[in-house]
Amino acid sequence: MRIAMWSGPRNLSTAMMYAFGNRGDCAVVDEPFYAAYLAQTGLDHPMREEILESQPQDPVEVAQKLLGPVPAAKPHFYQKHMTQHMVPGMPRDWMRDVTNVFLIRHPARVIASYAAKRENPTLDDIGFRQQAELFKLCQDLGQNPIVIDSHDIREAPAAKLEQLCDALSIPSSPKMLSWPKGGHANDGVWAPVWYGAVWNSEGFAGPEGNLPDVEEEQQPVLKAAMSYYEEMKSRKI
């Protein structure tokens, strides 16, 4: 099975990649469209040059690899994708041949976490609009995409991951609940900038606390993102 997991940044996405990567029967790939996204948009992200050198910049080549031979001939292939990478011109036809899952998180938590790494995120930076558009595309392809909330995973990792595996029609595994400290062999080259907390972890963090305060200048972004989040939340497992 090829699992395309779609989320915005700061959304438990790396921990989920580690969880699937620790199963033993699952190959993983980390944000394969990142270099193509930077090449197409010209955005100045941390470690931009290193990212451009580390991955194919042709999105068609990326898509072909996602549907090609699974690394190490594993039964399953977990693909960690960022919704904001799918700018106009990125191929989407390959999505009909994978099982698409959407990982959501409350926008206030995403904005606060992202702003700590890169100031003044825009709505396009955090991916909520793009996530809703990709979800609609999957529906138009005749799929019934899975939606799962990172808040629920943090509340009850074992139960929620088992429910996710059931929805994917793959066996659940207790190995998904933990992983070795220090990162994953397939981490993107950008990992030192973004993955510090999960590198120091050995499993999912505990339940989230109260929602963080969002700065006044970010309130319009929060308001816009909430409409997309609420729609996706209404469909979660």
FIZA-171826 format. One record per atom (N, C-alpha, C): residue number from 1; atom name; x, z, y; residue in one letter. Coordinates in steps of 0.1 Angstrom, whole numbers, padded with zeros to 4 digits. Atoms other than C-alpha are relative to their C-alpha. Example, Ala and Ser with C-alpha at 12.3 -4.5 7.8 and 13.67 -1.06 7.14 Angstrom:
   k  a     u     w     v r
   1  N  0009  0000 -0012 a
   1 CA  0123  0078 -0045 a
   1  C  0009  0000  0012 a
   2  N -0009  0000 -0011 s
   2 CA  0137  0071 -0011 s
   2  C -0008  0008  0011 s
END
This chain:
   k  a     u     w     v r
   1  N  0008  0000 -0012 m
   1 CA  0000  0000  0000 m
   1  C  0009  0000  0013 m
   2  N -0007  0000 -0013 r
   2 CA  0012 -0008  0035 r
   2  C -0009  0007  0010 r
   3  N  0008 -0009 -0009 i
   3 CA  0000  0019  0060 i
   3  C  0006 -0002  0014 i
   4  N -0004  0002 -0014 a
   4 CA  0002  0010  0097 a
   4  C -0007  0012  0008 a
   5  N  0005 -0011 -0007 m
   5 CA -0001  0043  0116 m
   5  C  0002 -0002  0015 m
   6  N  0000  0003 -0015 w
   6 CA -0010  0038  0153 w
   6  C -0003  0012  0008 w
   7  N  0002 -0011 -0009 s
   7 CA -0005  0064  0179 s
   7  C  0007 -0004  0013 s
   8  N -0008  0001 -0011 g
   8 CA  0007  0068  0214 g
   8  C  0012  0010 -0002 g
   9  N -0012 -0009  0001 p
   9 CA  0039  0088  0222 p
   9  C -0004  0015  0000 p
  10  N  0002 -0015 -0001 r
  10 CA  0042  0126  0218 r
  10  C -0013  0004 -0008 r
  11  N  0013 -0001  0007 n
  11 CA  0015  0126  0191 n
  11  C  0001  0004 -0014 n
  12  N -0002 -0005  0014 l
  12 CA  0029  0142  0159 l
  12  C  0004 -0012 -0008 l
  13  N -0003  0012  0008 s
  13 CA  0039  0106  0149 s
  13  C  0012  0001 -0008 s
  14  N -0012 -0002  0008 t
  14 CA  0074  0115  0139 t
  14  C -0001  0009 -0012 t
  15  N  0002 -0010  0012 a
  15 CA  0064  0145  0118 a
  15  C -0008 -0007 -0011 a
  16  N  0007  0008  0010 m
  16 CA  0039  0122  0101 m
  16  C  0008 -0009 -0008 m
  17  N -0009  0009  0007 m
  17 CA  0066  0097  0093 m
  17  C  0009  0008 -0009 m
  18  N -0008 -0009  0009 y
  18 CA  0087  0125  0079 y
  18  C -0008  0004 -0012 y
  19  N  0009 -0004  0011 a
  19 CA  0058  0137  0058 a
  19  C -0001 -0011 -0011 a
  20  N  0001  0011  0010 f
  20 CA  0053  0103  0042 f
  20  C  0013 -0003 -0006 f
  21  N -0013  0003  0005 g
  21 CA  0090  0097  0039 g
  21  C  0005  0009 -0010 g
  22  N -0004 -0010  0010 n
  22 CA  0094  0129  0019 n
  22  C -0007 -0001 -0013 n
  23  N  0008  0001  0013 r
  23 CA  0069  0118 -0008 r
  23  C  0009 -0005 -0011 r
  24  N -0008  0006  0011 g
  24 CA  0095  0099 -0027 g
  24  C -0005 -0014 -0004 g
  25  N  0006  0013  0004 d
  25 CA  0072  0069 -0033 d
  25  C -0003 -0009  0012 d
  26  N  0004  0007 -0013 c
  26 CA  0070  0057  0003 c
  26  C  0012 -0003  0009 c
  27  N -0010  0004 -0010 a
  27 CA  0094  0037  0024 a
  27  C -0006  0001  0014 a
  28  N  0005 -0002 -0014 v
  28 CA  0091  0042  0062 v
  28  C  0008 -0009  0009 v
  29  N -0006  0007 -0011 v
  29 CA  0099  0022  0093 v
  29  C -0004  0006  0013 v
  30  N  0002 -0007 -0012 d
  30 CA  0102  0037  0128 d
  30  C -0002 -0009  0012 d
  31  N  0003  0008 -0012 e
  31 CA  0085  0018  0157 e
  31  C  0007 -0013  0000 e
  32  N -0007  0013  0002 p
  32 CA  0096 -0017  0146 p
  32  C -0001 -0009  0012 p
  33  N  0001  0009 -0012 f
  33 CA  0083 -0034  0178 f
  33  C  0006  0005  0012 f
  34  N -0005 -0006 -0012 y
  34 CA  0102 -0012  0202 y
  34  C  0009 -0009  0008 y
  35  N -0009  0009 -0007 a
  35 CA  0130 -0036  0210 a
  35  C -0007 -0013  0005 a
  36  N  0007  0012 -0005 a
  36 CA  0106 -0066  0212 a
  36  C -0008  0004  0013 a
  37  N  0007 -0005 -0011 y
  37 CA  0085 -0045  0236 y
  37  C  0008  0001  0013 y
  38  N -0009 -0001 -0012 l
  38 CA  0114 -0037  0259 l
  38  C  0005 -0013  0004 l
  39  N -0005  0014 -0004 a
  39 CA  0127 -0073  0258 a
  39  C -0011 -0007  0007 a
  40  N  0011  0007 -0006 q
  40 CA  0092 -0086  0267 q
  40  C -0003  0006  0014 q
  41  N  0005 -0006 -0013 t
  41 CA  0084 -0061  0295 t
  41  C  0011  0003  0010 t
  42  N -0011 -0003 -0009 g
  42 CA  0119 -0054  0309 g
  42  C  0000  0014  0004 g
  43  N  0000 -0014 -0004 l
  43 CA  0111 -0017  0311 l
  43  C  0013  0007 -0002 l
  44  N -0013 -0008  0001 d
  44 CA  0140  0007  0316 d
  44  C -0003  0013 -0007 d
  45  N  0002 -0012  0007 h
  45 CA  0135  0032  0289 h
  45  C  0014  0007 -0003 h
  46  N -0012 -0006  0005 p
  46 CA  0162  0058  0278 p
  46  C  0006 -0008 -0012 p
  47  N -0007  0007  0011 m
  47 CA  0188  0041  0256 m
  47  C -0005 -0015 -0002 m
  48  N  0006  0013  0001 r
  48 CA  0173  0007  0264 r
  48  C  0010 -0010 -0007 r
  49  N -0010  0009  0006 e
  49 CA  0205 -0013  0255 e
  49  C  0002  0002 -0015 e
  50  N -0002 -0004  0014 e
  50 CA  0210  0006  0222 e
  50  C -0012 -0005 -0008 e
  51  N  0012  0004  0007 i
  51 CA  0174 -0001  0212 i
  51  C -0001 -0015 -0002 i
  52  N  0000  0015  0001 l
  52 CA  0176 -0038  0220 l
  52  C  0010 -0005 -0010 l
  53  N -0010  0004  0010 e
  53 CA  0207 -0040  0198 e
  53  C -0003  0004 -0014 e
  54  N  0002 -0006  0014 s
  54 CA  0193 -0020  0169 s
  54  C -0011 -0007 -0008 s
  55  N  0012  0006  0007 q
  55 CA  0161 -0041  0161 q
  55  C -0001 -0015  0004 q
  56  N  0004  0014 -0005 p
  56 CA  0149 -0077  0162 p
  56  C -0008  0000  0012 p
  57  N  0008  0001 -0012 q
  57 CA  0136 -0087  0196 q
  57  C -0011 -0010 -0001 q
  58  N  0011  0010  0003 d
  58 CA  0114 -0115  0182 d
  58  C -0011  0007 -0007 d
  59  N  0011 -0007  0006 p
  59 CA  0080 -0099  0175 p
  59  C -0005 -0007 -0013 p
  60  N  0005  0008  0012 v
  60 CA  0071 -0127  0150 v
  60  C  0009  0004 -0012 v
  61  N -0009 -0005  0010 e
  61 CA  0102 -0117  0130 e
  61  C -0003  0014 -0005 e
  62  N  0004 -0014  0003 v
  62 CA  0092 -0081  0131 v
  62  C -0013  0000 -0009 v
  63  N  0012  0000  0008 a
  63 CA  0057 -0089  0118 a
  63  C  0002 -0005 -0014 a
  64  N -0003  0006  0013 q
  64 CA  0071 -0110  0090 q
  64  C  0007  0011 -0009 q
  65  N -0007 -0010  0008 k
  65 CA  0093 -0081  0078 k
  65  C -0010  0011 -0004 k
  66  N  0010 -0010  0003 l
  66 CA  0063 -0057  0079 l
  66  C -0008 -0004 -0012 l
  67  N  0007  0005  0011 l
  67 CA  0046 -0080  0054 l
  67  C  0009 -0004 -0012 l
  68  N -0009  0004  0010 g
  68 CA  0077 -0088  0034 g
  68  C  0003  0010 -0010 g
  69  N -0003 -0009  0010 p
  69 CA  0094 -0070  0006 p
  69  C  0001  0015  0005 p
  70  N -0001 -0014 -0004 v
  70 CA  0090 -0032  0008 v
  70  C  0014  0005 -0002 v
  71  N -0013 -0006  0002 p
  71 CA  0123 -0014  0013 p
  71  C  0001  0008 -0012 p
  72  N -0003 -0008  0012 a
  72 CA  0138  0000 -0019 a
  72  C -0011 -0002 -0010 a
  73  N  0011  0003  0009 a
  73 CA  0108 -0016 -0037 a
  73  C -0009  0012 -0003 a
  74  N  0009 -0012  0001 k
  74 CA  0087  0016 -0031 k
  74  C -0014 -0005 -0002 k
  75  N  0014  0004  0001 p
  75 CA  0050  0015 -0040 p
  75  C -0008  0000  0013 p
  76  N  0007 -0001 -0013 h
  76 CA  0040  0024 -0004 h
  76  C  0010 -0002  0011 h
  77  N -0009  0003 -0012 f
  77 CA  0053  0014  0030 f
  77  C -0007  0005  0012 f
  78  N  0006 -0007 -0011 y
  78 CA  0045  0037  0059 y
  78  C  0007 -0006  0013 y
  79  N -0005  0006 -0012 q
  79 CA  0049  0019  0093 q
  79  C -0005  0008  0012 q
  80  N  0003 -0007 -0012 k
  80 CA  0050  0041  0124 k
  80  C  0000 -0009  0012 k
  81  N  0001  0009 -0011 h
  81 CA  0037  0021  0153 h
  81  C -0005  0007  0013 h
  82  N  0005 -0005 -0013 m
  82 CA  0032  0029  0190 m
  82  C -0009 -0011  0006 m
  83  N  0010  0009 -0005 t
  83 CA  0001  0014  0205 t
  83  C  0004 -0007  0012 t
  84  N -0004  0006 -0013 q
  84 CA  0017  0008  0239 q
  84  C  0010 -0012 -0002 q
  85  N -0009  0011  0002 h
  85 CA  0042 -0016  0223 h
  85  C -0007 -0013 -0002 h
  86  N  0008  0012  0003 m
  86 CA  0014 -0041  0215 m
  86  C -0005 -0007  0013 m
  87  N  0004  0006 -0013 v
  87 CA  0014 -0058  0249 v
  87  C -0004 -0015 -0003 v
  88  N  0004  0014  0002 p
  88 CA -0001 -0093  0253 p
  88  C  0012 -0009 -0005 p
  89  N -0010  0008  0005 g
  89 CA  0018 -0118  0233 g
  89  C  0006  0005 -0013 g
  90  N -0004 -0005  0013 m
  90 CA  0026 -0095  0204 m
  90  C -0009 -0005 -0011 m
  91  N  0009  0005  0011 p
  91 CA  0013 -0109  0171 p
  91  C -0008  0012 -0006 p
  92  N  0009 -0010  0006 r
  92 CA -0017 -0091  0156 r
  92  C -0006 -0004 -0013 r
  93  N  0006  0005  0012 d
  93 CA -0027 -0113  0128 d
  93  C  0004  0007 -0013 d
  94  N -0006 -0007  0011 w
  94 CA -0005 -0094  0104 w
  94  C -0008  0013 -0003 w
  95  N  0007 -0013  0002 m
  95 CA -0028 -0063  0109 m
  95  C -0011 -0002 -0010 m
  96  N  0011  0001  0010 r
  96 CA -0054 -0078  0086 r
  96  C  0005  0002 -0014 r
  97  N -0006 -0001  0013 d
  97 CA -0030 -0074  0057 d
  97  C  0006  0014 -0003 d
  98  N -0004 -0014  0002 v
  98 CA -0023 -0036  0061 v
  98  C -0012  0009  0002 v
  99  N  0010 -0010 -0002 t
  99 CA -0043 -0005  0061 t
  99  C  0003  0008  0013 t
 100  N -0003 -0006 -0014 n
 100 CA -0046  0007  0097 n
 100  C -0007  0014  0001 n
 101  N  0004 -0014 -0003 v
 101 CA -0048  0044  0106 v
 101  C  0003  0003  0014 v
 102  N -0002 -0004 -0014 f
 102 CA -0052  0058  0141 f
 102  C  0002  0015  0001 f
 103  N -0004 -0014 -0002 l
 103 CA -0035  0091  0150 l
 103  C -0003  0003  0014 l
 104  N  0003 -0003 -0014 i
 104 CA -0050  0107  0181 i
 104  C  0004  0014  0004 i
 105  N -0003 -0014 -0005 r
 105 CA -0042  0137  0203 r
 105  C -0006  0001  0014 r
 106  N  0006 -0002 -0013 h
 106 CA -0058  0152  0234 h
 106  C  0009 -0005  0011 h
 107  N -0009  0005 -0011 p
 107 CA -0045  0134  0265 p
 107  C  0008  0010  0008 p
 108  N -0007 -0010 -0008 a
 108 CA -0036  0166  0283 a
 108  C  0013  0004 -0007 a
 109  N -0012 -0004  0008 r
 109 CA -0011  0175  0255 r
 109  C  0010 -0012  0001 r
 110  N -0009  0011 -0001 v
 110 CA  0003  0140  0255 v
 110  C  0007 -0002  0013 v
 111  N -0005  0001 -0013 i
 111 CA  0007  0138  0292 i
 111  C  0011  0011  0003 i
 112  N -0009 -0011 -0003 a
 112 CA  0024  0172  0295 a
 112  C  0013 -0002 -0008 a
 113  N -0012  0002  0009 s
 113 CA  0048  0164  0266 s
 113  C  0008 -0012  0005 s
 114  N -0007  0012 -0004 y
 114 CA  0056  0129  0278 y
 114  C  0007  0002  0014 y
 115  N -0006 -0002 -0013 a
 115 CA  0062  0140  0314 a
 115  C  0012  0009  0000 a
 116  N -0012 -0008  0002 a
 116 CA  0088  0165  0302 a
 116  C  0012 -0008 -0003 a
 117  N -0011  0009  0004 k
 117 CA  0109  0136  0289 k
 117  C  0001 -0012  0010 k
 118  N -0001  0012 -0009 r
 118 CA  0100  0108  0314 r
 118  C -0011  0002  0010 r
 119  N  0009 -0004 -0011 e
 119 CA  0084  0115  0348 e
 119  C -0012 -0010  0002 e
 120  N  0011  0008 -0005 n
 120 CA  0050  0103  0359 n
 120  C -0005 -0011 -0009 n
 121  N  0005  0010  0010 p
 121 CA  0036  0085  0328 p
 121  C -0013 -0006  0006 p
 122  N  0012  0008 -0004 t
 122 CA  0010  0058  0335 t
 122  C -0009  0000 -0012 t
 123  N  0010  0002  0011 l
 123 CA -0021  0051  0314 l
 123  C  0006 -0009 -0011 l
 124  N -0006  0009  0009 d
 124 CA -0002  0022  0298 d
 124  C  0012  0006 -0008 d
 125  N -0011 -0007  0007 d
 125 CA  0028  0045  0289 d
 125  C -0005  0008 -0012 d
 126  N  0004 -0009  0010 i
 126 CA  0007  0068  0268 i
 126  C -0010 -0006 -0011 i
 127  N  0005  0008  0011 g
 127 CA -0012  0042  0248 g
 127  C -0015  0002 -0004 g
 128  N  0013 -0003  0004 f
 128 CA -0048  0054  0248 f
 128  C -0009 -0013  0001 f
 129  N  0008  0012 -0001 r
 129 CA -0063  0022  0261 r
 129  C  0003 -0010 -0011 r
 130  N -0004  0009  0010 q
 130 CA -0043  0001  0237 q
 130  C -0004  0004 -0014 q
 131  N  0005 -0005  0013 q
 131 CA -0053  0023  0208 q
 131  C -0014 -0004 -0002 q
 132  N  0014  0004  0001 a
 132 CA -0089  0017  0215 a
 132  C -0002 -0015 -0003 a
 133  N  0001  0014  0002 e
 133 CA -0084 -0020  0217 e
 133  C  0004 -0004 -0014 e
 134  N -0004  0003  0014 l
 134 CA -0065 -0021  0184 l
 134  C -0010  0004 -0010 l
 135  N  0011 -0004  0009 f
 135 CA -0092 -0001  0168 f
 135  C -0011 -0010 -0001 f
 136  N  0011  0010  0000 k
 136 CA -0118 -0026  0179 k
 136  C  0004 -0013 -0007 k
 137  N -0005  0011  0007 l
 137 CA -0096 -0054  0167 l
 137  C -0001  0001 -0015 l
 138  N  0001 -0003  0015 c
 138 CA -0095 -0038  0132 c
 138  C -0015 -0001 -0004 c
 139  N  0014  0002  0004 q
 139 CA -0133 -0036  0132 q
 139  C -0004 -0014  0000 q
 140  N  0003  0014  0000 d
 140 CA -0135 -0072  0142 d
 140  C  0005 -0008 -0012 d
 141  N -0006  0006  0012 l
 141 CA -0113 -0080  0112 l
 141  C -0008  0004 -0013 l
 142  N  0008 -0004  0011 g
 142 CA -0139 -0064  0090 g
 142  C  0005  0013 -0007 g
 143  N -0005 -0012  0006 q
 143 CA -0120 -0032  0084 q
 143  C -0008  0012  0006 q
 144  N  0006 -0012 -0004 n
 144 CA -0132  0004  0087 n
 144  C  0012  0010  0002 n
 145  N -0012 -0008 -0002 p
 145 CA -0101  0021  0102 p
 145  C -0002  0015 -0001 p
 146  N  0000 -0015  0001 i
 146 CA -0092  0057  0095 i
 146  C  0005  0006  0014 i
 147  N -0005 -0007 -0012 v
 147 CA -0089  0080  0125 v
 147  C  0002  0015 -0004 v
 148  N -0003 -0014  0003 i
 148 CA -0072  0114  0122 i
 148  C  0006  0007  0013 i
 149  N -0004 -0007 -0012 d
 149 CA -0066  0140  0149 d
 149  C  0012  0009 -0003 d
 150  N -0012 -0008  0002 s
 150 CA -0031  0156  0152 s
 150  C -0003  0015  0001 s
 151  N  0005 -0014 -0002 h
 151 CA -0049  0189  0163 h
 151  C -0004  0005 -0014 h
 152  N  0005 -0004  0013 d
 152 CA -0066  0190  0129 d
 152  C  0011  0002 -0010 d
 153  N -0011 -0001  0009 i
 153 CA -0034  0184  0110 i
 153  C  0008  0013  0003 i
 154  N -0007 -0012 -0004 r
 154 CA -0017  0212  0129 r
 154  C -0008  0013 -0005 r
 155  N  0008 -0011  0004 e
 155 CA -0046  0235  0121 e
 155  C  0000  0003 -0015 e
 156  N  0000 -0002  0015 a
 156 CA -0046  0229  0083 a
 156  C  0007 -0012 -0006 a
 157  N -0008  0012  0005 p
 157 CA -0018  0205  0072 p
 157  C -0004 -0004 -0014 p
 158  N  0002  0004  0014 a
 158 CA -0024  0207  0034 a
 158  C -0014 -0006 -0002 a
 159  N  0013  0006  0002 a
 159 CA -0061  0201  0036 a
 159  C -0002 -0013  0007 a
 160  N  0002  0013 -0007 k
 160 CA -0060  0174  0062 k
 160  C  0008 -0011 -0006 k
 161  N -0008  0010  0006 l
 161 CA -0032  0155  0046 l
 161  C -0006 -0005 -0014 l
 162  N  0007  0004  0012 e
 162 CA -0051  0156  0013 e
 162  C -0012 -0009  0003 e
 163  N  0011  0008 -0004 q
 163 CA -0081  0143  0031 q
 163  C  0004 -0015  0004 q
 164  N -0006  0013 -0004 l
 164 CA -0060  0115  0046 l
 164  C  0003 -0008 -0012 l
 165  N -0004  0008  0012 c
 165 CA -0046  0105  0012 c
 165  C -0012 -0004 -0007 c
 166  N  0013  0004  0007 d
 166 CA -0081  0105 -0003 d
 166  C -0006 -0013  0007 d
 167  N  0006  0012 -0007 a
 167 CA -0092  0081  0025 a
 167  C  0008 -0012 -0002 a
 168  N -0008  0011  0003 l
 168 CA -0062  0059  0018 l
 168  C  0000 -0004 -0015 l
 169  N  0001  0003  0015 s
 169 CA -0069  0060 -0020 s
 169  C  0014  0001 -0006 s
 170  N -0013 -0003  0006 i
 170 CA -0034  0073 -0027 i
 170  C  0001  0014 -0005 i
 171  N -0001 -0014  0004 p
 171 CA -0024  0105 -0045 p
 171  C  0006  0008  0011 p
 172  N -0006 -0010 -0009 s
 172 CA -0018  0135 -0023 s
 172  C  0013  0006 -0006 s
 173  N -0013 -0006  0005 s
 173 CA  0016  0152 -0026 s
 173  C  0004  0012  0008 s
 174  N -0004 -0012 -0008 p
 174 CA  0027  0187 -0016 p
 174  C  0014 -0002  0007 p
 175  N -0013  0003 -0006 k
 175 CA  0061  0171 -0007 k
 175  C -0002 -0004  0015 k
 176  N  0002  0004 -0014 m
 176 CA  0044  0159  0025 m
 176  C  0000  0012  0010 m
 177  N  0001 -0011 -0009 l
 177 CA  0042  0194  0039 l
 177  C  0014  0005  0005 l
 178  N -0013 -0004 -0005 s
 178 CA  0080  0198  0044 s
 178  C  0010 -0011 -0001 s
 179  N -0011  0010  0000 w
 179 CA  0112  0179  0050 w
 179  C  0013  0007  0004 w
 180  N -0013 -0006 -0004 p
 180 CA  0149  0186  0055 p
 180  C  0002  0000  0015 p
 181  N -0004  0000 -0014 k
 181 CA  0161  0196  0089 k
 181  C  0010 -0012  0003 k
 182  N -0010  0010 -0004 g
 182 CA  0182  0170  0108 g
 182  C -0004 -0014  0001 g
 183  N  0004  0014 -0002 g
 183 CA  0161  0139  0109 g
 183  C -0001 -0008 -0012 g
 184  N  0002  0009  0011 h
 184 CA  0154  0110  0087 h
 184  C  0009 -0012  0001 h
 185  N -0009  0011  0000 a
 185 CA  0177  0082  0076 a
 185  C -0005 -0012  0008 a
 186  N  0006  0011 -0007 n
 186 CA  0153  0057  0091 n
 186  C -0005  0002  0014 n
 187  N  0003 -0003 -0014 d
 187 CA  0149  0073  0125 d
 187  C  0005 -0012  0009 d
 188  N -0004  0010 -0010 g
 188 CA  0151  0048  0154 g
 188  C  0012  0006  0007 g
 189  N -0012 -0004 -0007 v
 189 CA  0183  0048  0174 v
 189  C -0003  0009  0012 v
 190  N  0005 -0008 -0011 w
 190 CA  0163  0065  0202 w
 190  C -0002  0015 -0003 w
 191  N  0004 -0013  0005 a
 191 CA  0158  0096  0181 a
 191  C  0006  0012  0008 a
 192  N -0006 -0011 -0007 p
 192 CA  0183  0118  0200 p
 192  C -0007  0004  0013 p
 193  N  0007 -0003 -0013 v
 193 CA  0162  0115  0232 v
 193  C -0013  0007 -0002 v
 194  N  0014 -0004  0002 w
 194 CA  0128  0122  0217 w
 194  C -0003  0009 -0011 w
 195  N  0004 -0007  0013 y
 195 CA  0130  0139  0183 y
 195  C  0006  0013 -0002 y
 196  N -0007 -0013  0001 g
 196 CA  0148  0171  0191 g
 196  C -0008  0011 -0008 g
 197  N  0008 -0010  0006 a
 197 CA  0120  0194  0181 a
 197  C -0003 -0002 -0015 a
 198  N  0003  0003  0014 v
 198 CA  0111  0177  0148 v
 198  C  0013  0000 -0008 v
 199  N -0013 -0001  0007 w
 199 CA  0148  0174  0139 w
 199  C  0003  0015 -0004 w
 200  N -0002 -0014  0003 n
 200 CA  0149  0212  0140 n
 200  C -0011  0006 -0008 n
 201  N  0012 -0006  0007 s
 201 CA  0117  0216  0120 s
 201  C  0002 -0003 -0015 s
 202  N  0001  0002  0015 e
 202 CA  0111  0218  0082 e
 202  C -0014 -0002 -0005 e
 203  N  0014  0002  0003 g
 203 CA  0074  0212  0084 g
 203  C -0008 -0001  0012 g
 204  N  0009  0001 -0011 f
 204 CA  0044  0209  0106 f
 204  C  0000  0014  0008 f
 205  N  0002 -0012 -0008 a
 205 CA  0042  0234  0135 a
 205  C -0014  0005 -0001 a
 206  N  0013 -0006  0001 g
 206 CA  0014  0258  0136 g
 206  C -0011 -0005  0009 g
 207  N  0011  0004 -0009 p
 207 CA -0020  0255  0154 p
 207  C  0004 -0001  0015 p
 208  N -0003  0002 -0014 e
 208 CA -0018  0243  0190 e
 208  C -0008  0011  0008 e
 209  N  0006 -0010 -0009 g
 209 CA -0026  0268  0218 g
 209  C -0010 -0006  0009 g
 210  N  0009  0005 -0010 n
 210 CA -0047  0263  0249 n
 210  C  0006 -0013  0006 n
 211  N -0004  0013 -0006 l
 211 CA -0046  0229  0266 l
 211  C  0010  0003  0012 l
 212  N -0009 -0002 -0012 p
 212 CA -0017  0226  0291 p
 212  C -0006 -0004  0013 p
 213  N  0004  0005 -0013 d
 213 CA -0022  0222  0328 d
 213  C  0006 -0013  0003 d
 214  N -0005  0013 -0003 v
 214 CA -0019  0187  0340 v
 214  C  0002 -0001  0015 v
 215  N -0003  0000 -0014 e
 215 CA -0003  0181  0374 e
 215  C -0010 -0009  0008 e
 216  N  0010  0007 -0008 e
 216 CA -0026  0169  0402 e
 216  C  0002 -0015  0000 e
 217  N -0002  0014 -0001 e
 217 CA -0009  0135  0404 e
 217  C -0003 -0007 -0013 e
 218  N  0003  0006  0013 q
 218 CA -0016  0129  0367 q
 218  C -0015  0001 -0004 q
 219  N  0014 -0002  0003 q
 219 CA -0053  0138  0369 q
 219  C -0007 -0014 -0002 q
 220  N  0007  0013  0002 p
 220 CA -0064  0101  0373 p
 220  C  0004 -0006 -0014 p
 221  N -0004  0005  0014 v
 221 CA -0044  0092  0341 v
 221  C -0008  0008 -0010 v
 222  N  0008 -0008  0009 l
 222 CA -0060  0121  0323 l
 222  C -0014 -0004 -0001 l
 223  N  0014  0004  0000 k
 223 CA -0095  0111  0333 k
 223  C -0002 -0013 -0007 k
 224  N  0002  0013  0006 a
 224 CA -0090  0075  0323 a
 224  C  0003  0001 -0015 a
 225  N -0003 -0001  0014 a
 225 CA -0074  0085  0289 a
 225  C -0011  0007 -0008 a
 226  N  0010 -0008  0007 m
 226 CA -0102  0110  0281 m
 226  C -0011 -0009 -0006 m
 227  N  0011  0008  0004 s
 227 CA -0128  0083  0278 s
 227  C  0003 -0007 -0013 s
 228  N -0004  0006  0013 y
 228 CA -0108  0065  0251 y
 228  C  0002  0010 -0011 y
 229  N -0002 -0010  0011 y
 229 CA -0099  0097  0233 y
 229  C -0013  0005 -0005 y
 230  N  0013 -0005  0005 e
 230 CA -0135  0109  0231 e
 230  C -0006 -0010 -0009 e
 231  N  0006  0010  0009 e
 231 CA -0146  0076  0216 e
 231  C  0007  0000 -0013 e
 232  N -0007  0000  0013 m
 232 CA -0119  0077  0190 m
 232  C -0002  0013 -0008 m
 233  N  0003 -0013  0007 k
 233 CA -0125  0114  0183 k
 233  C -0013  0001 -0007 k
 234  N  0013  0000  0006 s
 234 CA -0161  0107  0175 s
 234  C  0000 -0006 -0014 s
 235  N -0002  0007  0013 r
 235 CA -0148  0087  0145 r
 235  C  0010  0006 -0010 r
 236  N -0011 -0006  0008 k
 236 CA -0122  0110  0131 k
 236  C -0005  0005 -0014 k
 237  N  0004 -0006  0013 i
 237 CA -0122  0122  0095 i
 237  C  0001  0015  0000 i
END
